[in-house]
Amino acid sequence: MTVKYCPHCRQEQLDATHYHEEELDICRSCGGIWFERGELNSLISKVDNGEDASDYASLLGASNGPSKLKCPDCSSTLHKYQLLKDYDVEVDICRSCNGVWVDREELEKVEHSPQIRAGLDELNKKVSVKTWLFQALLRFPVEYNIKPHRKPVITWGLVLLNCLIFAIYGLQPGMAASVFEQFASRPLDLAEGRELWTPLTAIFLHGDLLHLAGNMYFLYVIGDNLEDVLGRVRFLIIYLICGIASSLISVAMNWGSPIQSVGASGAIAALFGMYLVWFRYASLTFMFFVYQKKLSAAWYFAIWLVLDNLFAMFVGGRGVDYWAHIGGFAVGLGVGVLLKSYIYRTNPVVRLLAEESVRIKR
């Protein structure tokens, strides 16, 4: 039996091991793994990453020249390659026998490379005439993020429910005032211990069609990714809790006010906070006059928070429940930080795309 030595440790022998039903050679000292011809393709195909017949060579990025490592099989100099384009992770490849050396910390990234590549393809799409026209005409941003793995039925259901509720009262003159009187959140009523259900019911009411359209667009755009990583039931529970919390914050900051408040904006602002924490690599477009630019989620929501809420509230803007927005966003950030380790543990591709090795083009 031929003895193979670790390219890194040099003096350590490689031991045969089984991983995902594949027999591989591993260094017990540094944890690196040597893949002989065809073994890496077989491993990637067996991992639950969306590809059943993988060809890792077709995914490779640029060559970064020869490395200092030698092939365990034929002693040829290994060459460094980017695992993927726009992804600063390297693997070492033998051009003579087509073997691949993967360091321990790179193994998970190699396993999920088809999903990472698909994610990068979505994230690094360029703005176009189509996206410019969409935002110029409708004034809504275009999102660039990974595609969810499951259908966002809860998000769709919430959008549909809000639209149906609005259709019931919004299309009948005079009915809105009666509905708001019973179900809108009013600090004065809550201060007096009346209509305690309104912090929940208010998040399903909207003042007019534009109010509804804006909220439902953002719920639709970012809700799918959040529902995907949280799971349907957990997403719904968190959405409702955050909506109630944003309503209560608004009540507390406007204690005793007779002004009614309606809208899903507070709950959606909470989604903004979670989205910012978990999807730092996502982009949303912003229009600088006529120039459309992709911005990171952090920059986009910072502009929204400062200009559309803090500054508008400072100059005395009316007709908007700024404290529901600000409070909901703060609650969402808190939930995002609290659940970040869980989200990254159960969604490894989301975590891997959030690392510094990913190059996002904006």
DAGI-V440753 format. One record per pair of residues at least 12 apart in sequence whose C-alpha atoms are under 6 Angstrom apart, sorted by the first residue. I is the first residue (numbers start at 1). J is the second residue. D is the distance in Angstrom with one decimal. If there is no record, write none. Layout:
# DAGI-V440753
I&J&D + I&J&D
This chain:
# DAGI-V440753
4&72&5.3 + 5&72&5.7 + 7&69&5.2 + 7&70&5.5 + 14&26&5.1 + 14&27&4.8 + 31&104&5.0 + 32&102&5.7 + 32&103&4.3 + 32&104&4.7 + 33&101&6.0 + 33&102&5.4 + 34&100&6.0 + 34&101&4.7 + 35&99&5.5 + 35&100&5.1 + 36&99&4.4 + 37&98&5.3 + 37&99&5.1 + 41&54&5.4 + 41&55&5.6 + 44&111&5.3 + 49&112&5.6 + 49&115&5.9 + 59&84&5.6 + 60&82&5.9 + 60&83&5.0 + 60&84&4.8 + 61&82&4.6 + 61&83&5.9 + 61&84&4.5 + 61&85&4.2 + 62&81&5.9 + 62&82&5.6 + 63&80&6.0 + 63&81&4.4 + 64&80&5.2 + 64&81&5.6 + 65&79&5.6 + 65&80&5.7 + 66&78&6.0 + 66&79&4.1 + 66&80&5.9 + 67&79&5.2 + 67&80&5.8 + 78&92&5.6 + 78&93&5.2 + 78&94&4.7 + 79&92&5.3 + 79&93&5.2 + 80&92&4.6 + 86&359&5.1 + 87&357&5.7 + 87&358&4.8 + 87&359&6.0 + 88&357&4.7 + 119&146&4.9 + 122&146&5.9 + 123&144&5.2 + 123&145&5.3 + 124&361&5.3 + 141&284&5.9 + 141&285&5.0 + 142&284&5.6 + 142&285&5.3 + 143&283&5.9 + 143&284&4.6 + 144&282&5.7 + 144&283&5.0 + 145&282&4.9 + 148&225&5.6 + 148&228&5.7 + 152&224&5.1 + 155&223&5.8 + 159&216&5.8 + 162&204&5.6 + 183&198&5.2 + 183&201&5.6 + 183&202&5.9 + 184&198&5.6 + 184&202&4.7 + 184&260&5.9 + 184&261&5.8 + 184&262&5.5 + 185&198&4.8 + 185&199&5.5 + 185&202&5.6 + 185&260&5.6 + 185&261&5.1 + 186&258&6.0 + 186&259&5.9 + 186&260&4.6 + 187&251&4.8 + 187&255&5.4 + 187&256&5.1 + 187&257&5.3 + 188&256&4.1 + 188&257&5.2 + 188&258&5.2 + 199&244&5.2 + 199&247&5.1 + 200&244&5.3 + 202&262&4.8 + 203&263&4.7 + 203&264&4.3 + 205&262&5.4 + 205&263&5.2 + 206&262&5.7 + 206&263&4.8 + 242&267&5.3 + 243&266&5.7 + 243&267&4.0 + 246&266&5.1 + 246&324&4.8 + 246&327&5.3 + 246&328&4.5 + 247&324&5.8 + 249&327&5.9 + 250&323&5.0 + 250&324&4.9 + 266&324&4.8 + 266&325&4.7 + 266&328&4.7 + 267&328&6.0 + 269&325&5.6 + 269&328&5.2 + 269&329&4.7 + 270&328&4.5 + 270&329&4.4 + 270&331&5.9 + 270&332&3.8 + 271&332&5.9 + 273&329&5.1 + 273&332&4.3 + 273&333&4.3 + 274&332&5.1 + 274&333&5.5 + 274&336&4.3 + 276&297&5.5 + 276&298&5.8 + 277&336&5.6 + 281&354&5.9 + 282&297&5.9 + 283&295&5.2 + 283&296&4.6 + 283&297&5.5 + 294&362&5.1 + 309&322&5.7
